[in-house]
């Protein structure tokens, strides 16, 4: 029968668990500065494109609203002219 030092066995088990956890962290968080910079640049470009698209959509909505207001004003002016013409015809 072999005598096992429980303290050494416990420490060896903890070291193995720590190595496993460290390997997982390297996968999850271990990126080089170049990789981080590239990802940050891509994220910034994506955000800029989204902002540009949002601004373009807002501008388009503003143009459509202005066009609708102009159409209402034109219709009101036409109705007014028609009413004046009908009044003259009487």
C-alpha positions in Angstrom: 0.0 0.0 0.0 1.2 3.5 -0.9 1.1 6.4 1.4 -0.4 9.5 -0.3 0.3 13.0 0.9 -3.2 14.5 0.8 -1.9 18.1 0.8 0.2 17.5 -2.3 -2.7 15.7 -4.0 -5.0 18.6 -3.2 -2.5 21.1 -4.6 -1.9 19.1 -7.7 -5.7 18.9 -8.3 -6.0 22.7 -7.8 -3.1 23.4 -10.2 -4.7 21.3 -12.9 -8.0 23.1 -12.4 -6.2 26.5 -12.7 -4.5 25.4 -15.9 -7.9 24.4 -17.4 -9.4 27.7 -16.4 -6.4 29.7 -17.7 -6.7 27.8 -21.1 -10.4 28.8 -21.3 -9.5 32.5 -20.5 -6.8 32.5 -23.1 -9.3 31.5 -25.7 -11.9 34.0 -24.5 -9.7 37.0 -23.8 -6.3 36.3 -25.4 -6.1 38.6 -28.4 -3.1 40.4 -29.6 -3.0 44.2 -29.7 -3.2 44.0 -33.5 -6.3 41.8 -33.3 -7.9 44.1 -30.8 -7.1 47.2 -32.9 -8.5 45.5 -36.0 -11.7 44.6 -34.2 -12.1 48.1 -32.8 -11.6 49.6 -36.2 -14.2 47.3 -37.7 -16.6 48.2 -34.9 -16.1 51.9 -35.4 -16.6 51.5 -39.2 -19.8 49.6 -38.6 -21.0 52.2 -36.2 -20.2 55.0 -38.6 -22.0 53.2 -41.4 -25.1 52.7 -39.2 -25.0 56.4 -38.2 -24.7 57.5 -41.9 -27.7 55.2 -42.8 -29.7 56.6 -39.9 -29.0 60.2 -41.1 -29.9 59.3 -44.7 -33.2 57.8 -43.5 -33.9 60.9 -41.4 -33.2 63.2 -44.4 -35.4 61.1 -46.6 -38.2 61.3 -44.1 -37.8 65.0 -43.8 -38.0 65.4 -47.6 -41.1 63.2 -47.7 -42.7 65.3 -45.0 -41.9 68.5 -46.8 -43.3 67.1 -50.0 -46.5 66.1 -48.2 -46.9 69.6 -46.7 -46.3 71.2 -50.1 -48.9 68.9 -51.7 -51.4 70.0 -48.9 -50.6 73.6 -49.5 -51.0 73.2 -53.3 -54.4 71.5 -52.8 -55.6 74.2 -50.5 -54.5 76.9 -52.9 -56.3 75.1 -55.8 -59.5 74.8 -53.8 -59.3 78.5 -52.9 -58.8 79.4 -56.6 -61.7 77.1 -57.6 -63.9 78.7 -55.0 -63.0 82.2 -56.2 -63.6 81.2 -59.8 -67.0 79.7 -58.9 -67.9 82.9 -57.0 -67.0 85.0 -60.1 -69.1 82.8 -62.3 -72.2 83.5 -60.3 
